[in-house]
């Protein structure tokens, strides 16, 4: 887009010139969290953190590096393309970490209250997450490299479809999680007629009821908060892309910084401070308590 004097409008790509200070702050925050996640993954031997939280951090670093570059060269196409593609897909691996952690939480509290096994939670929701990632990445790539406005719109529509799918996945995951915790607290297993026991000697993990310790409670609150942040971010992105490349939302920098950047920062740091390596680790006292406890409840038909 050119100005009246024939020069290129420096706000033609973003609708504004990206804030250099904001880019530096977010870049630093994501770098710190990513390094801490890497160290925590090694410390607690939780290798799934690398393709989830660490990968999210690395992609966010690339995306915000693109915004920082754009603050110096707002009309350059390469940093704009990097920013579009990376910031749209980066939170997706972090969401996958929530799915894995929830599956492990179910193992601790008892699979009898869940409609899906912990393994199926991980497989189904992570697979959906990967599909969403691929669709968003494809759309972002098409939008970033489009030679005309029509091509950019096609890419944006594909990205929009990927994020809508991701939002549906988040909602489905939240419904399953809510049902699980309601059933756990009401002592209502999915399959009636089974006995829910505290002890590990039960015939199946489905029939074991774990203790909802303070650490597991914190882990649950962390998942709730992180998922809420990623939900808000997905809703914002849907509204942003639905408004088109010339829409008011996509051209308002503070919306992006707060509803995208800040939401992902909150989610990724929640995983640092409320880390599964600490909160899901079973202490010796907890193991002994589970091993010698008596049957908790006999359900209907026992």
Protein Blocks (a to p, Z undefined) as FASTA:
>chain_A
ZZfkopacfklmnopacdfklmmmmmmmmmmmmmmmmmmmmmnopaklmmmmmmmmmmmm
mmmmmmmmmmmmmmbmklmmmmmmmmmmmmmmmmmmmmmmmmmmmmmnopklpfbdfklm
mmmmmmmmmmmmmmmmmmmmmmmmpcbfklmmmmmmmmmmmmmmmmmmmmmmmmmmmmmm
mmmmnopafbghiacdfbfkbfbfklpccdddfklmmmmmmmmmmmmmmmmmmmmmmmmm
mnojmbmklmpmklmmmmmmmmmmmmmmmmmmmcfklmmpccfklmmmmmmmccfbdceh
ZZ
